[in-house]
Amino acid sequence: MKPVIIIVFCATLGLLGCAPAVHYRPQAIAPAATAAQFESRTLSEPGLKEFMERNLGQPLHPWPLETWNLNELALAAYYFNPHMQVARAQAEVAGAAIITAGARPNPSLGLSGGIPSPYLFGIDLLFPVMTAGRRGIKIEQAKALSEAARTGIAAKAWQVRSALRMAALSYVLSRRQAELLERETRLRLQQVQWLSERLTAGEVARPEVESARLEWLDTRMALRTAQGRVPEARAALAAAIGVPVSTLEGVKFSWQTFDQPPDVNTLSVQLIQREAVLNRLDVRQSLARYQAAEDDLRLEIARQHPNFTLGAGYHFEESDNFFTLSFSTVLPVFNRNQGPIAEAEARRKEAAASFIATQANAIAQGEQALARYRTAFAVLQEAKRSLSQVQNVQEPMARQAVSFGESDRLFLNSIQLQGTTAVAAQLSALYNAQLALGQLEDAVERPLESGEFPPPAFDSKMQRREHP
């Protein structure tokens, strides 16, 4: 009996040693340390340079960059923004589920003895067997869910880019508004000074001077408000990237296509519909979830066929040895898994309806966003024509009239103030057009301005490394 027990014990140790054990490794989070890491982030980190070069496919010289465009800031946001880390972690969870789905069931070992005879000793080794290919179905289902999670990384990347573009739009607008109001303030101050000279000469009444002075004070107040919005917009831009606002001090930003959004004639309804169907990440996610629901139904159908267990046993009693073989399974007498199959069919139907609704919503959002952009683009073109009329016709004529002595400086000043009003209207129209363009890009989840590229394909393991 003892040799048999030793052999069984050794076989058991061998089975236990087939799969290496995983040991727990604590990873404590220290809020002070994570806060210090955030505050130490800069746009000159070597890790950021490596990340950008890998995605741009070219070396970056000089480093750090002297001027950052929207694409380069977007790459910095993909690298730094904490929401990207969350999406990657979620994708890793879904990827780990593939390992779980592919795991084979472990055999079981049973020892018995002493009942009913004190000389009785038994060993039973049982091997579970999965039927109807359900292990493969589980793997396919886990892969579909993992694909949905990986698509979630790209979806989060687009959300990060969209938020960055909106923050950059507000930043550019706030700076231009401040510059425009600064010029208007100077022009209104000149108007007050020249009207005061005329008041002294008795050529104008005091209410006209006071009215001009009040407009100057209002403009100066608006200038201070606009200047205060610049650091706020810079802070929002830093938050969209995922760095402290001090990182952007002295950083130059260039948006070359800001004044020239794409012509509406290049954006047809058919193009937007196609891009919405092909590029919308929620459509891809919905399709992956439908595939997972399909695999879930296959799995429940496979469970109509019960698993079974094969076993071998050895029993010793006094001087007698007994070897046994065993087979066990669940008898599908009272049900054939009809309830779970019906639930899985309903979930598949729900997933199909959800995909169709998501796809239809994507197409509708694209068409609506295109209509808004067309309206905003038309308004922008009208504002540009009005500004051109003032700058290229009225102001040159006023300057010529002043030089010929036909008009005075106040007349030119009034034309120049009309010009600032036209610039402000054009800037407002440009902002609305860029805002509508951003909404259209969100509808198709693809950049539509020339020179911009979409978020890169992310691996769930592409994590940012903190540098000490």
Number of C-alpha atoms within 10 A of each C-alpha: 13 7 8 12 14 11 11 16 12 12 12 14 11 11 12 12 10 8 8 7 8 6 6 6 6 6 6 6 8 9 9 9 10 12 10 11 13 15 14 16 17 18 19 12 14 13 15 21 19 13 17 21 14 11 13 15 9 9 12 13 9 7 12 16 15 11 11 16 15 19 18 16 22 27 24 21 26 28 22 24 21 16 17 27 20 13 21 23 17 18 24 17 14 21 20 14 19 19 13 12 18 15 12 12 11 12 14 12 15 10 12 11 15 11 9 7 10 10 12 16 19 18 19 18 18 19 16 18 15 17 14 16 12 20 18 14 22 22 19 20 26 24 22 25 24 24 21 24 25 24 23 22 26 23 21 21 26 23 16 24 26 20 20 23 21 19 21 24 19 21 22 19 20 22 19 17 22 20 15 18 23 18 17 22 22 14 18 23 19 17 22 22 15 16 22 21 14 15 16 12 9 10 11 14 13 15 10 14 20 14 12 20 19 14 16 21 15 12 20 19 14 17 21 13 13 21 19 14 19 20 15 15 20 22 20 21 26 22 18 26 25 22 23 18 18 15 16 16 9 9 13 11 17 12 13 11 12 15 12 12 16 17 12 15 7 9 14 12 15 11 12 23 21 15 19 29 20 14 16 21 22 21 23 21 22 21 22 23 24 24 21 25 24 22 23 24 23 20 22 22 20 20 20 17 18 16 17 15 15 15 17 15 17 18 18 17 16 11 8 9 12 10 12 11 12 12 12 12 13 10 12 11 6 6 9 16 16 13 11 17 20 14 14 21 19 14 17 21 15 14 21 19 14 17 21 15 14 20 22 16 16 25 23 16 20 27 21 15 21 23 16 18 24 19 14 22 23 15 19 23 14 15 21 19 14 17 22 16 14 21 19 11 11 18 21 14 15 21 19 14 16 16 12 10 10 10 14 14 17 15 16 20 19 16 20 21 18 18 21 20 17 21 21 18 19 21 20 17 21 24 20 19 26 24 19 21 24 23 21 25 22 21 25 26 27 19 19 18 16 11 10 14 14 15 21 13 12 17 13 22 11 12 14 16 10 12 10 5
